[in-house]
């Protein structure tokens, strides 16, 4: 069961979130989603097609809706993107709720894909009260850093793990605008949600050029690595079953990694990063 220290406020939003968020990408089962709720997880990312999560949240949110923090979004594709408003309305119907806590424009590759018209549409939905917070998911660290400094979005969903640590230079230094006179006079501190903590499980496998008797990280260590960075508010987990879910919850409750484990994760991450894979 999560403890008080396993929650935080998501950046400058007023949303109180569990530092471990749940996605049902690998269909862990409705019972696993319910177990996550029972254990205290309240941050959920829904794709809309993850029916196990949708059905469970729809049922559970009938009571105490304010406790749940639901994130979803519309997808950007190279040749087209989903209609933002229609996608939002569909999610509202699916989840039978009056609002979405965090609505993201997903999969942004370059700045031109996050155009002024898209930003205006997101802001309008927030003004209408249909969403509480807006943002985007992107691998473009330079863009994320720029948006963070400008205070353009409420939430950034980014890749950060032991093998991909570029956010430490390109994003995290820009999260807090210290000059209160900048932009609209407010201190901007976007919420940061991290995904791919295990780098598609490559961080918990032995690389070809790693010693046969060498230590291998656990999934829990990968999540703890991410949460050891105070700039990250939520790390996403996508377990395949209830056992993995419980192991991941237990892991983050051990707190930040010590110096020795942090050095090990960085060393291992560097090896994984330089092991060529098709998606790199």
C-alpha positions, 0 to 999 in steps of 0.5 A: 500500500502506498504511503504519504511519501509516495505522492506528490503535487504534479508541478504547478497543477493542483493535482495530487498524484501517486508517483507510480502511474499505471498504463494497461498497455500489456493488458494486465487484467481488470483485477490488476487495475483494481488492485492498483487502485486498492494499493493507492495508485491514482494516476492512470494513462488510458489509450481508449482502446485499453478496455480493461482499464476503461471499464474498471475506471468507469465503474470505480470513478462513480464514487470519489471522482476527484481522487482519480487523475486520468490522463489521455490524449489525441495522437499526432501522426506524420501524415495526419493527427486525430481531431483533438476535440472529437477524441476528447469527447470520445474519451469522456463518453467512454469513461462516463466522466465530465472532465479529463484531468490531463489531456495530451497531444501525443507523439510530437516529433518536431515543433511544427507538429505542435502548432499554434492552432493545436495549442489554442485548441488545447487551451480552449478545452481547458478554459471550457473545463473539459480538461484540467491540464494540457500538455504533450508527449515527445521524444524531442527534448529541445522542444520539451525544454523550450515549452517548459521555459515558456510555461506553454503546457501544464504537463510534459510526458517524456522518455527518461531512463538510465539509458536515455538521460538527456533530459537532465541537460535539455529539459530539467534545467528549464522546468522552473522559471525563477524570474517571476516577471517572465511571461505572465508573472507566474512561476512555471513548473510543468508536471513531468511524467516519465515513461519507458523506465525499462527502455522496453525491457532492455534495461533488465536484460543482459547486453551482448557485451556485458559480463556473463556474471555481471549484475543485471538491474531489476524493473524496480531499480529502473523505476527507482532510478527515474524517481531518484530525480526530483524533477520527475513527478510520475513514472509510468509502469505497464505490468503484464500481470498483478505480480509485476504490479505489486513488485513495482509498488514495493520497489518504489517504496524503498525510495531513491537509489543509493550512490552505488546503485545509481552509479551502476545504473548509469554504467549499465544504461550507457552500455544498453544505450550504445548497443544498437537496436532497430529503434535507435 
